[in-house]
Amino acid sequence: MAESLYDRYMKAAAAHRAHGETCTRCSPDARCGTGRRLHESFARLQDAYLAQQKQRRG
């Protein structure tokens, strides 16, 4: 069975958080290449999930 959008969003959030806790090059204002990729993935999935929720409610 395919993962739900919510599951992918939560995994991306966890990966982004874990990277931020260990990477010495990342900060809230600047990210390393991996941190940037993880943040972009998280943000894209978050936007998609929130849009899906809004559509379901509206």
C-alpha positions in Angstrom: 0.0 0.0 0.0 1.3 3.5 -0.9 2.1 5.9 1.9 -0.4 8.6 2.5 0.5 12.3 1.9 0.4 12.8 5.7 2.9 9.9 6.3 5.3 11.4 3.7 4.9 14.9 5.2 5.7 13.5 8.7 8.7 11.6 7.5 10.0 14.7 5.7 9.5 16.7 8.9 11.4 14.1 10.9 14.2 14.0 8.4 14.5 17.7 8.3 14.5 18.0 12.1 17.0 15.2 12.5 19.4 16.8 10.0 19.1 20.2 11.7 20.0 18.6 15.1 23.3 17.1 13.8 24.5 19.4 11.0 27.0 22.0 12.1 26.6 24.0 8.8 22.9 24.5 9.0 21.1 27.4 10.8 17.6 28.8 10.5 18.9 31.4 8.0 21.3 29.2 6.0 21.4 25.6 5.1 23.9 23.2 3.6 23.0 21.4 0.4 21.4 18.4 2.1 19.6 20.7 4.6 18.2 22.8 1.8 17.0 19.7 -0.1 15.3 18.3 3.1 13.7 21.7 3.9 12.4 22.1 0.3 10.9 18.5 0.4 9.3 19.2 3.8 7.9 22.6 2.7 6.5 21.1 -0.6 4.8 18.2 1.3 3.5 20.5 4.0 2.0 22.8 1.4 0.4 19.9 -0.4 -1.0 18.4 2.8 -2.4 21.7 4.0 -4.0 22.3 0.6 -5.6 18.9 0.8 -7.0 19.6 4.2 -8.4 22.9 3.1 -10.0 21.3 0.1 -11.6 18.6 2.3 -13.1 21.2 4.6 -14.2 23.6 2.0 
